[in-house]
Amino acid sequence: SDATPDRYGDTVSHKGWDLEAFKRNPVILWGHDASSPPVGKAVSVKVTGKALVGEIEFAPTAAAKEIETLVLGGYVRAVSVGFLPKKYGPRKGEDGQGIAFEEQELLECSFVSIPANPNALVDESSKSERDQIVKSFGNPADEPQHNEPPRAAGAEAMPESTTPAPVTQAAEPTVT
């Protein structure tokens, strides 16, 4: 995920990622579906520049092979992250809407058809000859902005006094 405000007006600081637990269980899902087996694992994940990026290895299952075919064929090009907000507040953007997530724990990353962050796309230049693909959870950006991995699509902005639930960046409402 990069610094772009998402389609819901939220931003996520690239400086606030807690990756420790994710690195112990680096699951890659399809559409934030934690009830199904993962379609892959992150063999690396890190903040590079102002973006969260990772390298994905697809699982040796029929479901994962289907997603891999769609990704490598260019039919699915988007990714999305699910995270647990730790520190957040109202976003002070031009539109005055959204949440500014300052600290968050990465829970999962998913391939999705439509991401909340329009820049959260597979890095086409990094495809390899193996069953791996390097993809960003948002392509690294040079422009100074806010990092954007956020809440579920269609979710209402949370009042400051509410502790947010884990959130996902997805095309349909998905809150884990």
Rosetta blueprint (number, residue, H / E / L):
1 S L
2 D L
3 A L
4 T L
5 P L
6 D L
7 R L
8 Y L
9 G L
10 D L
11 T E
12 V E
13 S L
14 H H
15 K H
16 G H
17 W E
18 D E
19 L L
20 E H
21 A H
22 F H
23 K H
24 R H
25 N L
26 P L
27 V E
28 I E
29 L E
30 W E
31 G L
32 H L
33 D L
34 A L
35 S L
36 S L
37 P L
38 P L
39 V L
40 G E
41 K E
42 A E
43 V E
44 S E
45 V E
46 K E
47 V E
48 T E
49 G L
50 K L
51 A E
52 L E
53 V E
54 G E
55 E E
56 I E
57 E E
58 F E
59 A L
60 P L
61 T L
62 A H
63 A H
64 A H
65 K H
66 E H
67 I H
68 E H
69 T H
70 L H
71 V H
72 L H
73 G L
74 G L
75 Y L
76 V L
77 R L
78 A E
79 V E
80 S E
81 V E
82 G E
83 F E
84 L E
85 P E
86 K E
87 K E
88 Y E
89 G E
90 P E
91 R L
92 K L
93 G L
94 E L
95 D L
96 G L
97 Q L
98 G L
99 I E
100 A E
101 F E
102 E E
103 E E
104 Q E
105 E E
106 L E
107 L E
108 E E
109 C E
110 S E
111 F E
112 V E
113 S L
114 I L
115 P L
116 A L
117 N L
118 P L
119 N L
120 A L
121 L E
122 V L
123 D L
124 E H
125 S H
126 S H
127 K E
128 S L
129 E L
130 R L
131 D L
132 Q E
133 I E
134 V E
135 K E
136 S E
137 F L
138 G L
139 N L
140 P L
141 A L
142 D L
143 E L
144 P L
145 Q L
146 H L
147 N L
148 E L
149 P L
150 P L
151 R L
152 A L
153 A L
154 G L
155 A L
156 E L
157 A L
158 M L
159 P L
160 E L
161 S L
162 T L
163 T L
164 P L
165 A L
166 P L
167 V E
168 T E
169 Q L
170 A L
171 A L
172 E L
173 P L
174 T L
175 V L
176 T L
